[in-house]
Amino acid sequence: MLAQSFRRFFSDQTGATAIEYALLGTLIAVALVASFTLFGDAVANMFGTGPGGAGQVIASQTDKIE
């Protein structure tokens, strides 16, 4: 009786796809958090208003137009 229950439990494949997608989603989320942590400041400086940033370049070009 107990052996049959274990056999049935371990042979049941219901929900395996959902678990796989959950693991894949978790892996992607961890990779995104890690990349934001590593490259966040560099991206902020590149697009921000810091020296050489896109914000500064756009501001200097719009000043020339006015």
N, C-alpha and C positions, 0 to 999 in steps of 0.2 A: 504494500500500500504506500509506504513512505518512498520507496525506490521508484515506484511508478509516478508519484507526484514530482519527484526531482527530475525524472526523465522528461516528463511533460513540460516542466518549467524551463529546462535548459534547451529544449527543442523548439519552444515557441519563439517565433520571429516577429511577432506583432510589436510595432513601435520601434523597430531597429532603425528604420529610415529617419524617423523623427530624432532619435538620439544622435545619429550621424550628422544631421543638419545642425543640431544644437552644438555639437562639438566643433563643427566647421565654423559656425557663427562666432563661437567663443574664441577660436584661434584668430579669426579676422579681427575681432575687437581688440584682442591683446596686441596684435601686430600694429593696429592703428594707434593705440595708446603709446606703444613704445616708439613709434616713428614721430608722433607729435611731441613726445618728451625729448627725443634726441634732436629733432630738427626744428622745433617750434620757434626758438629764438632766431635762428638763421632765416626762416621764412618771414617772420615778423619784421626783421631788419630789412629784408629784401623788398618787401612791399610797403613798409612803413614810411615814416617821415624822417628816419635817421639819415646819416650821411650816405649819399649814393642810392638811397631807396627810391622806389617808384613814386612815392608821394612827393618827395622833394623835386624830382625831375618834372613831374606834372605841374607842380606849383611854379617852378621857374619858367616853364614854357607858357603857362597861362599868363604870367606876369608880362612876358614879351608881347603877347597878343593885345593886352589892354593898353 
